[in-house]
Amino acid sequence: MNEYVLGVDLGTSAVKVSAMDREGTIKAQQSYEYPLSQPEPGYSEQNPQDWLYGTTIAIDRLILRDGIKAEEIKGISYSGQMHGLVLLDENNKVLRPAILWNDTRTTKQCQEIMDKLGDKFIDITGNRALEGFTLPKLLWVKENEPDIWAKAKHFVLPKDYVRLCMTGKIGMDYSDATGTVLLDIKELKWSSLLCKTFDIPESMCPPLMESIDCVGTISDSYSMFSGLSTDTKVFAGGGDNACGAVGAGILQPNMVMSSIGTSGVVLKYEENAQVNYHGQIQYECHAIPNTYYSMGVTLAAGHSLNWFKHKFVSDMSFSDMVEEASKRPIGAHGLLFTPYVVGERTPYADADIRGSFIGIDSIQDRFDFARAIMEGITFSFRDILKIYEENGQDFDTVVAIGGGAKSAFWLQMQADIFNKPVISLTNEQGPGLGAAMLAAVGLGWFKDLQECAKQFVHFGKKYLPNEKNVQCYNQLDELYRQVYGQTKDLSHKLLEFRRQQANM
């Protein structure tokens, strides 16, 4: 009999479920999209039931359309969009729409956190309080929706809610727990000090577990709902960035991951919790037991390019647009773009900054703009890499995943802007592959994730920096790094004007 593990990749716009065999071969995949709600500027919400229905439909299709038999599915694990707040009542029923990672309404709560604890907060959590994290969202609900807060008994993150519905067991793995900024990253337990300081009952925090831990098996009720077997083991899973790193083979300190999805992530494997980046970049527990990773985030990486294509190049395919952009010169005829279209996280923790095009000229066309956007996204990643360099953290290889790894042009651009070798993957599946690997190790198919990676992860072509291009991009980068400081006040005032107009 064939044996498979399912990797459930619960993203912001869709869920993708992959069935993989013991050799690391993808036998079938199904996905299902769900909507995003943005009821006010800066708000970003989803209905948790949509995640459950989407995941179930994708699994049903694997069984009914692709011929994966329920009894052949030995294990399931998850990669989940991080930080999103799901509030549950005493019966584990959802109390309000989930507040997502890219929601920026909590600037006031972030300031409150840092005013009360300052550097002590960073020492405990490894992070600054940023709008995307879960603790500020808890405080926002507590302050603005007291009736809902009064009913709240538990909180979980997106993948944890889906896993709860599939098993009846509540819990959260360490990689996602650090992203709540309620976890003591050195003690690996919920911080009693933080809970007490902000009057959050510690009983609201779910039990903690490793990403490869078995939570249980598929419940009777979900088996009837989905067609899965109650013998299928369910493993904790991890945050999407941790799982993306596992799926990209980021298992050594000399390797950095560059991931261009809706958001963008630069992620580095860390061996201990002693490196102190002073909150400049996030520091998280890894999906690999007893290890860590650090990361910087560009909030609107692929989102910036998707926005532009949808609004201005809807008559062409994505690949054709990129092909035309590649014909434009470095610097896009003197055009620079900063990808702050929904605010920014690293290195500027600024929810109210907005994007800019600098150097608009009548000779430019829409493909100059597309190239400028791709360059601007990549420059924003270079900003993050500079933080590592300034803190004495060396690396010699960048593994590219996501949308930026689907284009040879963009891969070469990354090598030139980073001035580092960039490697793609021949079987690039991102976080979903990492989730499947967690299930494979949890089942005992491999002794650890490093051994599993040798079977599941396959590196492809290496792109080397072109020295002439490196010099050009170095000049542009010096200009790029000046744009934030010279536009932030104008940007903030424009956003305030927009809010005033909306309230008139």
VOROVO-569307 format. One line per 3 residues: number of its first residue (from 1); for each residue y, z, x of C-alpha. Coordinates in steps of 0.2 Angstrom, whole numbers, plus 5000, padded with zeros to 4 digits. Example, Ala and Ser with C-alpha at 12.3 -4.5 7.8 and 13.67 -1.06 7.14 Angstrom:
<pts>
1 = 4978/5039/5062 | 4995/5036/5068
</pts>
This chain:
<pts>
1 = 5000/5000/5000 | 5018/4996/5006 | 5029/5011/5009
4 = 5048/5011/5007 | 5063/5022/5009 | 5079/5019/4998
7 = 5096/5020/5006 | 5109/5023/4993 | 5127/5018/4999
10 = 5139/5025/4986 | 5155/5017/4990 | 5173/5017/4982
13 = 5170/5000/4973 | 5152/4998/4971 | 5135/5006/4975
16 = 5122/4997/4986 | 5104/5002/4986 | 5093/4995/5000
19 = 5074/4996/5001 | 5067/4997/5019 | 5050/4997/5026
22 = 5043/5007/5041 | 5048/4993/5053 | 5066/4994/5048
25 = 5066/4978/5038 | 5076/4977/5022 | 5064/4971/5009
28 = 5076/4971/4994 | 5094/4976/4990 | 5104/4978/4974
31 = 5122/4983/4970 | 5132/4987/4956 | 5151/4988/4954
34 = 5161/5001/4945 | 5180/5003/4941 | 5194/5013/4950
37 = 5207/5021/4940 | 5225/5023/4947 | 5234/5031/4932
40 = 5250/5035/4943 | 5257/5030/4960 | 5246/5039/4973
43 = 5232/5044/4961 | 5215/5037/4963 | 5200/5043/4952
46 = 5183/5038/4946 | 5171/5043/4932 | 5156/5051/4941
49 = 5145/5045/4927 | 5149/5027/4933 | 5141/5032/4950
52 = 5125/5038/4942 | 5124/5023/4930 | 5127/5011/4944
55 = 5114/5019/4956 | 5101/5019/4942 | 5104/5001/4937
58 = 5103/4995/4956 | 5086/5005/4957 | 5080/4998/4941
61 = 5083/4981/4947 | 5074/4984/4964 | 5059/4989/4953
64 = 5060/4976/4939 | 5067/4961/4948 | 5062/4963/4966
67 = 5044/4970/4963 | 5046/4986/4973 | 5034/4997/4965
70 = 5039/5015/4960 | 5024/5023/4969 | 5029/5013/4985
73 = 5046/5022/4986 | 5042/5037/4997 | 5059/5044/5000
76 = 5078/5042/4995 | 5093/5047/5004 | 5112/5044/5002
79 = 5128/5039/5010 | 5143/5044/5000 | 5162/5041/5000
82 = 5169/5057/5007 | 5181/5070/5001 | 5180/5066/4982
85 = 5182/5081/4971 | 5169/5083/4957 | 5172/5099/4947
88 = 5157/5105/4937 | 5156/5119/4923 | 5142/5132/4922
91 = 5130/5119/4915 | 5134/5106/4929 | 5144/5095/4917
94 = 5159/5085/4924 | 5175/5093/4919 | 5187/5079/4924
97 = 5188/5062/4933 | 5184/5064/4952 | 5199/5064/4963
100 = 5195/5052/4977 | 5197/5052/4996 | 5212/5039/4995
103 = 5221/5050/4982 | 5238/5056/4989 | 5245/5067/4976
106 = 5242/5083/4986 | 5256/5083/4999 | 5263/5100/4992
109 = 5246/5108/4993 | 5243/5102/5011 | 5260/5109/5016
112 = 5255/5126/5008 | 5239/5127/5018 | 5248/5124/5034
115 = 5262/5135/5030 | 5250/5149/5027 | 5238/5147/5041
118 = 5245/5134/5053 | 5234/5132/5069 | 5222/5145/5063
121 = 5217/5132/5050 | 5214/5119/5063 | 5204/5132/5073
124 = 5192/5136/5058 | 5190/5118/5051 | 5193/5107/5066
127 = 5206/5097/5056 | 5223/5098/5049 | 5226/5099/5030
130 = 5227/5081/5024 | 5229/5073/5007 | 5212/5065/5007
133 = 5202/5081/5010 | 5194/5091/4996 | 5203/5108/4998
136 = 5220/5102/4994 | 5213/5093/4978 | 5205/5110/4973
139 = 5222/5118/4974 | 5230/5104/4965 | 5219/5106/4950
142 = 5221/5125/4951 | 5240/5123/4950 | 5241/5109/4938
145 = 5226/5110/4927 | 5223/5129/4924 | 5212/5126/4909
148 = 5200/5115/4918 | 5201/5127/4933 | 5196/5141/4922
151 = 5180/5132/4917 | 5175/5126/4935 | 5160/5135/4942
154 = 5155/5122/4956 | 5162/5108/4966 | 5152/5094/4974
157 = 5156/5077/4982 | 5151/5060/4975 | 5134/5058/4983
160 = 5130/5076/4979 | 5133/5073/4961 | 5121/5058/4960
163 = 5108/5068/4969 | 5110/5083/4958 | 5107/5071/4943
166 = 5092/5064/4951 | 5084/5081/4956 | 5092/5095/4947
169 = 5096/5103/4963 | 5114/5107/4969 | 5119/5106/4987
172 = 5130/5098/5001 | 5125/5093/5018 | 5136/5098/5033
175 = 5144/5081/5037 | 5151/5081/5020 | 5155/5099/5020
178 = 5166/5098/5035 | 5176/5085/5026 | 5181/5097/5012
181 = 5190/5108/5026 | 5183/5123/5018 | 5169/5125/5031
184 = 5170/5135/5047 | 5165/5121/5059 | 5159/5133/5073
187 = 5150/5145/5062 | 5143/5132/5050 | 5146/5141/5035
190 = 5159/5141/5021 | 5174/5150/5027 | 5176/5167/5018
193 = 5194/5168/5025 | 5199/5151/5018 | 5191/5155/5001
196 = 5200/5172/5000 | 5217/5165/5006 | 5218/5152/4993
199 = 5209/5162/4979 | 5194/5150/4978 | 5178/5159/4972
202 = 5165/5157/4986 | 5152/5155/4973 | 5160/5138/4969
205 = 5154/5131/4986 | 5137/5123/4985 | 5122/5128/4996
208 = 5122/5120/5013 | 5109/5109/5021 | 5106/5096/5035
211 = 5107/5078/5031 | 5088/5075/5034 | 5083/5091/5024
214 = 5072/5087/5009 | 5081/5094/4993 | 5066/5091/4982
217 = 5058/5077/4972 | 5064/5066/4957 | 5065/5076/4942
220 = 5055/5072/4926 | 5071/5068/4916 | 5077/5056/4929
223 = 5060/5048/4932 | 5060/5043/4913 | 5078/5037/4915
226 = 5076/5027/4931 | 5057/5022/4932 | 5056/5032/4949
229 = 5040/5042/4953 | 5042/5061/4953 | 5032/5061/4969
232 = 5047/5052/4978 | 5055/5064/4990 | 5074/5066/4990
235 = 5084/5070/5006 | 5102/5077/5007 | 5111/5062/5015
238 = 5128/5062/5023 | 5146/5056/5022 | 5148/5038/5023
241 = 5156/5039/5041 | 5142/5049/5048 | 5129/5038/5040
244 = 5138/5023/5046 | 5138/5030/5064 | 5119/5033/5062
247 = 5116/5015/5056 | 5127/5008/5070 | 5117/5017/5083
250 = 5132/5028/5088 | 5120/5041/5096 | 5128/5043/5113
253 = 5145/5050/5119 | 5150/5033/5128 | 5150/5024/5112
256 = 5163/5022/5098 | 5162/5014/5081 | 5175/5003/5074
259 = 5172/5001/5055 | 5183/4990/5044 | 5180/4993/5026
262 = 5192/4997/5012 | 5198/5010/5024 | 5196/5009/5043
265 = 5187/5021/5054 | 5186/5024/5073 | 5172/5036/5076
268 = 5165/5044/5092 | 5149/5054/5094 | 5153/5072/5101
271 = 5139/5084/5108 | 5148/5100/5103 | 5162/5108/5093
274 = 5172/5113/5108 | 5183/5098/5110 | 5200/5102/5103
277 = 5210/5087/5097 | 5223/5099/5089 | 5220/5091/5072
280 = 5226/5074/5078 | 5210/5066/5072 | 5196/5073/5061
283 = 5182/5083/5068 | 5166/5083/5058 | 5148/5089/5058
286 = 5136/5073/5061 | 5122/5068/5050 | 5112/5071/5066
289 = 5107/5090/5067 | 5117/5101/5078 | 5129/5087/5084
292 = 5147/5082/5079 | 5158/5067/5078 | 5177/5064/5078
295 = 5186/5050/5069 | 5203/5043/5065 | 5206/5034/5049
298 = 5217/5019/5044 | 5218/5022/5025 | 5221/5003/5021
301 = 5212/4993/5033 | 5201/4980/5024 | 5211/4985/5008
304 = 5227/4977/5016 | 5218/4960/5019 | 5210/4960/5002
307 = 5226/4964/4994 | 5235/4950/5003 | 5221/4937/4999
310 = 5220/4942/4980 | 5239/4940/4978 | 5243/4925/4989
313 = 5227/4916/4995 | 5216/4917/4979 | 5213/4898/4980
316 = 5202/4900/4996 | 5187/4909/5001 | 5189/4924/5013
319 = 5180/4915/5027 | 5191/4900/5025 | 5207/4911/5025
322 = 5201/4919/5041 | 5197/4902/5049 | 5215/4896/5045
325 = 5222/4912/5052 | 5213/4910/5068 | 5222/4894/5071
328 = 5239/4903/5072 | 5245/4910/5089 | 5243/4928/5095
331 = 5258/4937/5087 | 5258/4925/5071 | 5274/4916/5077
334 = 5283/4933/5079 | 5276/4943/5064 | 5270/4961/5065
337 = 5262/4970/5051 | 5259/4989/5049 | 5244/4993/5037
340 = 5252/5008/5028 | 5251/5001/5011 | 5244/5017/5003
343 = 5251/5029/5016 | 5242/5033/5032 | 5231/5046/5040
346 = 5229/5043/5059 | 5240/5045/5069 | 5253/5047/5056
349 = 5248/5060/5043 | 5261/5053/5030 | 5256/5050/5012
352 = 5273/5042/5008 | 5274/5029/5022 | 5272/5011/5016
355 = 5268/4995/5025 | 5280/4983/5034 | 5281/4965/5039
358 = 5293/4964/5054 | 5299/4947/5060 | 5298/4936/5045
361 = 5304/4919/5049 | 5305/4903/5038 | 5293/4894/5050
364 = 5278/4905/5046 | 5266/4902/5032 | 5253/4913/5023
367 = 5240/4911/5037 | 5253/4918/5049 | 5254/4933/5037
370 = 5235/4934/5036 | 5233/4934/5055 | 5247/4947/5057
373 = 5238/4958/5044 | 5222/4957/5055 | 5231/4961/5071
376 = 5241/4975/5062 | 5224/4983/5056 | 5217/4982/5074
379 = 5233/4989/5082 | 5231/5004/5070 | 5213/5006/5077
382 = 5221/5005/5095 | 5232/5020/5090 | 5217/5030/5087
385 = 5208/5025/5103 | 5224/5031/5113 | 5221/5048/5106
388 = 5204/5049/5114 | 5211/5042/5131 | 5225/5055/5131
391 = 5212/5069/5128 | 5201/5063/5143 | 5187/5056/5132
394 = 5180/5041/5140 | 5170/5027/5132 | 5164/5010/5137
397 = 5157/5001/5122 | 5164/4998/5104 | 5151/4995/5090
400 = 5160/4985/5076 | 5153/4986/5058 | 5160/4982/5041
403 = 5172/4967/5037 | 5179/4966/5054 | 5161/4962/5061
406 = 5158/4948/5050 | 5170/4936/5059 | 5168/4931/5078
409 = 5187/4929/5078 | 5190/4946/5073 | 5177/4953/5085
412 = 5185/4945/5099 | 5202/4951/5093 | 5196/4969/5094
415 = 5189/4966/5111 | 5206/4959/5117 | 5217/4973/5108
418 = 5205/4987/5113 | 5202/4980/5131 | 5184/4986/5129
421 = 5168/4976/5126 | 5164/4975/5107 | 5146/4973/5101
424 = 5141/4968/5084 | 5124/4971/5075 | 5112/4958/5070
427 = 5106/4968/5055 | 5123/4976/5051 | 5120/4986/5035
430 = 5133/5000/5038 | 5131/5017/5030 | 5116/5011/5019
433 = 5106/5009/5034 | 5110/5026/5040 | 5105/5033/5024
436 = 5088/5025/5024 | 5086/5031/5042 | 5089/5049/5036
439 = 5075/5047/5023 | 5063/5039/5036 | 5066/5054/5048
442 = 5065/5066/5034 | 5048/5059/5029 | 5041/5061/5047
445 = 5040/5042/5050 | 5050/5046/5066 | 5053/5062/5076
448 = 5072/5060/5076 | 5086/5048/5072 | 5086/5042/5090
451 = 5068/5036/5089 | 5072/5029/5072 | 5087/5019/5079
454 = 5076/5010/5092 | 5066/5003/5077 | 5080/5001/5064
457 = 5096/4996/5074 | 5098/4980/5083 | 5113/4975/5093
460 = 5119/4957/5094 | 5132/4948/5104 | 5144/4957/5116
463 = 5162/4951/5115 | 5172/4954/5132 | 5191/4955/5133
466 = 5200/4940/5138 | 5213/4946/5151 | 5226/4933/5146
469 = 5225/4939/5128 | 5224/4957/5133 | 5241/4955/5141
472 = 5249/4947/5126 | 5242/4960/5114 | 5248/4974/5126
475 = 5266/4968/5124 | 5264/4967/5105 | 5257/4984/5104
478 = 5272/4992/5112 | 5282/4984/5098 | 5270/4989/5085
481 = 5271/5007/5090 | 5289/5008/5087 | 5289/5002/5069
484 = 5283/5018/5061 | 5297/5028/5068 | 5310/5015/5063
487 = 5304/5012/5046 | 5298/5029/5039 | 5315/5036/5032
490 = 5318/5019/5023 | 5300/5019/5017 | 5301/5037/5010
493 = 5318/5033/5001 | 5311/5017/4993 | 5295/5027/4987
496 = 5307/5040/4980 | 5317/5027/4971 | 5301/5019/4964
499 = 5296/5036/4957 | 5313/5039/4949 | 5312/5022/4941
502 = 5295/5026/4934 | 5301/5042/4926 | 5316/5034/4918
</pts>
